[in-house]
């Protein structure tokens, strides 16, 4: 998994709970030997999952809550700081940014051997909502939910997100309905 995810988890924990809690999360996840996470480096998926699980356990929240909150934090903070050129290219509104997520993921991971970025398909509904269909072998639906909310924060838009389908509930793919202000 791309290092930006691990870096985002770290920055979320440090900024909301402090460095001591982050060190406890790293230890619980078995990552204490990693001095820092490089955003452009690829890390084992199991490490990222272990960090999220350790964060949830350390904070005393469900894993889905930890994933959602980390995702929401990452876009306006970690992603914005580390990938400003991609943020600039993605569009000038939350809708434009979300519609460009497949392209952004492909650009960011193009130099990583065996990268497996998620794929998105879209439906724009007559009522203005956007349905995002998400397919990824990682099945990080709750992170995506948080990332979508984080895109809204980035653009100062209060988005509403409803998960209408989920692979974790047996559906063929995840689908998020996004309502824009």
VOBA-1610 file (N, C-alpha, C; in pm, whole numbers, padded with zeros to 5 digits, always signed):
BEGIN
Unk+00086-00117+00000Unk+00000+00000+00000Unk+00090+00123+00000Unk+00044+00226-00065Unk+00119+00350-00075Unk+00145+00410+00063Unk+00266+00459+00085Unk+00307+00513+00214Unk+00224+00630+00262Unk+00156+00699+00170Unk+00072+00813+00209Unk-00036+00769+00307Unk-00083+00644+00295Unk-00186+00595+00386Unk-00127+00583+00527Unk-00011+00519+00539Unk+00052+00504+00670Unk+00090+00639+00730Unk+00141+00728+00645Unk+00176+00863+00691Unk+00051+00937+00738Unk-00059+00919+00667Unk-00185+00982+00707Unk-00235+00930+00841Unk-00223+00799+00863Unk-00261+00741+00992Unk-00175+00803+01102Unk-00045+00808+01078Unk+00047+00866+01176Unk+00011+01011+01208Unk-00006+01092+01106Unk-00035+01233+01127Unk-00170+01253+01196Unk-00268+01171+01162Unk-00398+01180+01229Unk-00383+01151+01378Unk-00317+01041+01412Unk-00300+01005+01553Unk-00218+01110+01626Unk-00106+01152+01569Unk-00022+01251+01636Unk-00094+01384+01656Unk-00169+01428+01556Unk-00233+01560+01567Unk-00354+01558+01660Unk-00421+01443+01672Unk-00540+01438+01756Unk-00516+01379+01894Unk-00409+01298+01908Unk-00387+01230+02035Unk-00244+01239+02087Unk-00152+01290+02007Unk-00015+01310+02053Unk+00081+01199+02012Unk+00209+01231+02025Unk+00316+01140+01983Unk+00322+01014+02068Unk+00294+01024+02197Unk+00298+00906+02283Unk+00194+00802+02239Unk+00075+00848+02202Unk-00028+00756+02155Unk+00015+00695+02022Unk+00075+00776+01934Unk+00124+00722+01807Unk+00227+00613+01832Unk+00320+00636+01925Unk+00420+00535+01954Unk+00356+00407+02006Unk+00250+00421+02086Unk+00177+00303+02135Unk+00109+00229+02020Unk+00054+00304+01925Unk-00010+00243+01807Unk+00095+00167+01726Unk+00208+00230+01699Unk+00314+00164+01622Unk+00360+00035+01690Unk+00377+00041+01821Unk+00422-00078+01894Unk+00317-00189+01887Unk+00192-00152+01909Unk+00083-00251+01904Unk+00072-00314+01765Unk+00102-00235+01662Unk+00094-00284+01524Unk+00220-00361+01482Unk+00322-00360+01568Unk+00447-00428+01534Unk+00531-00351+01434Unk+00515-00219+01433Unk+00587-00134+01337Unk+00689-00043+01405Unk+00725-00073+01528Unk+00813+00019+01600Unk+00951+00031+01536Unk+00991-00068+01453Unk+01122-00062+01387Unk+01123+00031+01266Unk+01007+00077+01220Unk+00999+00168+01106Unk+01014+00310+01159Unk+01127+00377+01127Unk+01149+00511+01184Unk+01052+00617+01132Unk+01011+00605+01005Unk+00915+00698+00947Unk+00855+00633+00823Unk+00742+00686+00779Unk+00677+00636+00658Unk+00699+00736+00545Unk+00760+00688+00437Unk+00782+00771+00318Unk+00656+00764+00232Unk+00603+00879+00196Unk+00475+00882+00124Unk+00482+00812-00011Unk+00596+00812-00077Unk+00608+00751-00208Unk+00649+00606-00208Unk+00679+00552-00092Unk+00722+00413-00083Unk+00601+00320-00070Unk+00618+00198-00116Unk+00513+00098-00103Unk+00541+00015+00022Unk+00437-00009+00101Unk+00446-00089+00223Unk+00348-00205+00212Unk+00376-00313+00284Unk+00282-00426+00280Unk+00142-00384+00328Unk+00040-00433+00259Unk-00098-00403+00299Unk-00122-00441+00444Unk-00062-00553+00486Unk-00082-00601+00623Unk-00034-00499+00726Unk+00069-00423+00693Unk+00119-00321+00785Unk+00017-00209+00802Unk-00042-00165+00693Unk-00142-00058+00700Unk-00265-00104+00777Unk-00308-00227+00752Unk-00422-00282+00824Unk-00390-00294+00973Unk-00269-00339+01004Unk-00228-00351+01145Unk-00227-00214+01213Unk-00183-00110+01142Unk-00182+00024+01200Unk-00324+00073+01230Unk-00416+00050+01138Unk-00556+00091+01159Unk-00616+00014+01276Unk-00593-00117+01278Unk-00648-00198+01388Unk-00590-00155+01522Unk-00459-00129+01524Unk-00394-00084+01647Unk-00446+00053+01689Unk-00470+00140+01593Unk-00525+00273+01625Unk-00662+00259+01688Unk-00746+00174+01628Unk-00881+00153+01682Unk-00875+00098+01824Unk-00792-00002+01845Unk-00779-00062+01978Unk-00726+00039+02080Unk-00624+00113+02041Unk-00563+00210+02131Unk-00660+00322+02166Unk-00739+00365+02067Unk-00834+00475+02089Unk-00967+00424+02146Unk-00987+00294+02145Unk-01112+00238+02197Unk-01233+00267+02109Unk-01212+00262+01977Unk-01321+00286+01882Unk-01328+00169+01784Unk-01442+00149+01717Unk-01448+00045+01615Unk-01350+00073+01500Unk-01304-00033+01436Unk-01209-00019+01325Unk-01267+00072+01216Unk-01396+00058+01187Unk-01458+00141+01082Unk-01451+00289+01119Unk-01468+00321+01246Unk-01459+00461+01290Unk-01318+00513+01272Unk-01219+00433+01310Unk-01079+00474+01292Unk-01049+00496+01144Unk-01097+00406+01059Unk-01074+00420+00914Unk-01140+00546+00860Unk-01263+00570+00898Unk-01336+00688+00851Unk-01267+00816+00896Unk-01230+00824+01023Unk-01167+00947+01075Unk-01029+00970+01014Unk-00952+00864+00996Unk-00821+00879+00930Unk-00840+00928+00787Unk-00933+00867+00715Unk-00959+00909+00577Unk-01001+01054+00569Unk-01089+01095+00657Unk-01138+01234+00659Unk-01024+01332+00686Unk-00930+01294+00771Unk-00816+01379+00805Unk-00716+01388+00689Unk-00695+01277+00621Unk-00585+01268+00524Unk-00592+01367+00409Unk-00707+01384+00347Unk-00712+01467+00226Unk-00674+01612+00253Unk-00739+01681+00349Unk-00705+01822+00368Unk-00572+01844+00441Unk-00509+01739+00486Unk-00384+01753+00560Unk-00270+01681+00489Unk-00259+01552+00507Unk-00147+01474+00454Unk-00140+01478+00302Unk-00251+01453+00235Unk-00250+01450+00089Unk-00223+01590+00033Unk-00289+01689+00087Unk-00271+01827+00039Unk-00124+01872+00053Unk-00061+01838+00164Unk+00077+01879+00188Unk+00176+01802+00101Unk+00151+01674+00077Unk+00247+01590+00006Unk+00225+01580-00144Unk+00104+01608-00189Unk+00073+01599-00331Unk+00002+01724-00381Unk+00060+01842-00361Unk-00011+01965-00402Unk-00037+01972-00552Unk+00053+01916-00633Unk+00031+01923-00778Unk-00089+01837-00819Unk-00106+01722-00755Unk-00223+01638-00787Unk-00351+01703-00738Unk-00344+01767-00624Unk-00461+01838-00572Unk-00501+01947-00672Unk-00402+02021-00722Unk-00430+02129-00816Unk-00490+02077-00948Unk-00442+01961-00992Unk-00491+01903-01118Unk-00627+01837-01104Unk-00666+01803-00983Unk-00787+01724-00961Unk-00915+01803-00983Unk-00909+01934-00975Unk-01029+02013-00998Unk-01045+02123-00895Unk-01148+02203-00917Unk-01169+02320-00831Unk-01291+02305-00741Unk-01345+02184-00735Unk-01459+02157-00648Unk-01451+02013-00600Unk-01527+01983-00497Unk-01531+01846-00447Unk-01580+01750-00556Unk-01680+01788-00631Unk-01734+01702-00737Unk-01626+01671-00841Unk-01556+01774-00889Unk-01451+01753-00989Unk-01342+01662-00934Unk-01303+01686-00809Unk-01198+01605-00747Unk-01241+01458-00743Unk-01361+01432-00695Unk-01409+01294-00683Unk-01417+01226-00820Unk-01459+01301-00921Unk-01468+01245-01056Unk-01331+01213-01115Unk-01227+01267-01057Unk-01090+01244-01106Unk-01012+01143-01021Unk-01077+01074-00928Unk-01003+00989-00835Unk-00932+00871-00903Unk-00990+00811-01003Unk-00920+00703-01072Unk-00793+00757-01137Unk-00806+00868-01205Unk-00689+00929-01272Unk-00581+00966-01172Unk-00620+01024-01059Unk-00523+01064-00956Unk-00451+00941-00903Unk-00525+00836-00869Unk-00462+00715-00816Unk-00365+00653-00918Unk-00401+00655-01044Unk-00312+00599-01146Unk-00185+00682-01160Unk-00198+00814-01154Unk-00081+00900-01162Unk+00012+00880-01042Unk-00045+00875-00924Unk+00035+00864-00802Unk+00107+00729-00795Unk+00045+00624-00847Unk+00104+00490-00835Unk+00175+00442-00961Unk+00187+00525-01061Unk+00242+00479-01189Unk+00385+00430-01179Unk+00463+00480-01084Unk+00603+00438-01072Unk+00623+00324-00972Unk+00514+00269-00920Unk+00525+00161-00822Unk+00496+00028-00892Unk+00594-00060-00888Unk+00576-00192-00949Unk+00464-00266-00877Unk+00381-00333-00954Unk+00270-00414-00900Unk+00169-00334-00819Unk+00160-00205-00843Unk+00061-00123-00772Unk-00079-00170-00809Unk-00168-00161-00714Unk-00307-00201-00738Unk-00400-00091-00690Unk-00401+00023-00763Unk-00488+00133-00718Unk-00635+00096-00735Unk-00720+00160-00655Unk-00863+00132-00670Unk-00915+00185-00803Unk-01030+00134-00841Unk-01096+00180-00962Unk-01233+00238-00924Unk-01269+00346-00989Unk-01397+00410-00962Unk-01477+00422-01092Unk-01607+00400-01080Unk-01701+00429-01188Unk-01806+00520-01127Unk-01869+00601-01211Unk-01957+00705-01161Unk-02093+00705-01228Unk-02191+00747-01151Unk-02324+00775-01204Unk-02364+00912-01149Unk-02398+01003-01238Unk-02447+01133-01193Unk-02599+01129-01202Unk-02664+01146-01088Unk-02809+01137-01082Unk-02874+01272-01109Unk-02999+01268-01154Unk-03072+01390-01186Unk-03088+01483-01066Unk-03090+01427-00945Unk-03106+01510-00825Unk-02974+01576-00781Unk-02867+01557-00860Unk-02739+01619-00830Unk-02643+01531-00752Unk-02692+01418-00702Unk-02602+01328-00630Unk-02509+01256-00727Unk-02396+01215-00673Unk-02298+01138-00747Unk-02285+01002-00681Unk-02303+00896-00759Unk-02281+00762-00707Unk-02140+00721-00750Unk-02058+00689-00653Unk-01922+00642-00679Unk-01918+00492-00652Unk-01887+00417-00756Unk-01870+00272-00742Unk-01720+00247-00724Unk-01687+00178-00618Unk-01548+00157-00577Unk-01514+00009-00583Unk-01404-00022-00650Unk-01357-00160-00654Unk-01209-00161-00621Unk-01176-00238-00518Unk-01037-00252-00476Unk-01021-00384-00403Unk-00910-00449-00429Unk-00884-00574-00358Unk-00864-00550-00209Unk-00837-00427-00170Unk-00812-00397-00028Unk-00939-00383+00055Unk-01048-00350-00009Unk-01179-00343+00057Unk-01179-00244+00175Unk-01126-00127+00150Unk-01118-00023+00254Unk-01230+00079+00238Unk-01352+00030+00238Unk-01470+00114+00214Unk-01480+00229+00313Unk-01454+00201+00440Unk-01467+00306+00542Unk-01362+00415+00523Unk-01243+00377+00475Unk-01141+00479+00445Unk-01192+00566+00331Unk-01248+00504+00227Unk-01303+00582+00115Unk-01411+00678+00164Unk-01499+00630+00249Unk-01605+00716+00304Unk-01541+00839+00369Unk-01439+00817+00451Unk-01369+00928+00515Unk-01298+01017+00416Unk-01234+00958+00315Unk-01165+01038+00214Unk-01262+01129+00140Unk-01381+01078+00108Unk-01482+01160+00041Unk-01519+01279+00130Unk-01541+01253+00259Unk-01571+01363+00352Unk-01454+01460+00359Unk-01331+01408+00355Unk-01211+01492+00356Unk-01199+01579+00233Unk-01243+01528+00118Unk-01246+01610-00004Unk-01340+01729+00018Unk-01454+01703+00082Unk-01546+01812+00114Unk-01480+01915+00204Unk-01407+01869+00306Unk-01336+01961+00396Unk-01235+02043+00316Unk-01161+01978+00227Unk-01060+02046+00145Unk-01120+02162+00067Unk-01241+02142+00014Unk-01304+02244-00068Unk-01407+02327+00008Unk-01416+02309+00138Unk-01512+02385+00218Unk-01656+02351+00186Unk-01679+02225+00147Unk-01813+02179+00112Unk-01856+02071+00212Unk-01973+02085+00267Unk-02026+01989+00364Unk-02097+01876+00289Unk-02021+01772+00256Unk-02076+01660+00179Unk-02146+01561+00270Unk-02247+01496+00216Unk-02311+01384+00285Unk-02279+01260+00204Unk-02245+01152+00274Unk-02208+01028+00208Unk-02291+00914+00265Unk-02353+00839+00175Unk-02430+00721+00215Unk-02372+00600+00142Unk-02335+00499+00219Unk-02285+00376+00159Unk-02406+00291+00120Unk-02431+00280-00010Unk-02551+00208-00055Unk-02522+00062-00085Unk-02400+00028-00119Unk-02358-00110-00140Unk-02222-00128-00075Unk-02194-00251-00030Unk-02064-00276+00032Unk-02024-00421+00015Unk-01902-00443-00030Unk-01852-00579-00047Unk-01845-00652+00087Unk-01826-00578+00194Unk-01819-00641+00326Unk-01956-00693+00372Unk-02062-00647+00305Unk-02197-00698+00332Unk-02242-00798+00225Unk-02150-00834+00136Unk-02182-00933+00034Unk-02216-00876-00103Unk-02215-00744-00119Unk-02242-00684-00250Unk-02123-00702-00343Unk-02146-00692-00472Unk-02040-00711-00573Unk-01934-00601-00567Unk-01974-00481-00528Unk-01882-00368-00515Unk-01941-00269-00417Unk-01857-00177-00376Unk-01904-00071-00287Unk-01954+00045-00370Unk-02059+00107-00323Unk-02113+00226-00390Unk-02146+00329-00284Unk-02097+00450-00306Unk-02122+00562-00216Unk-02204+00666-00290Unk-02313+00710-00227Unk-02394+00819-00281Unk-02348+00947-00214Unk-02300+01040-00293Unk-02248+01167-00240Unk-02346+01278-00272Unk-02389+01351-00166Unk-02477+01466-00183Unk-02394+01591-00160Unk-02404+01683-00252Unk-02328+01808-00246Unk-02418+01920-00194Unk-02357+02021-00129Unk-02441+02132-00076Unk-02503+02214-00188
//
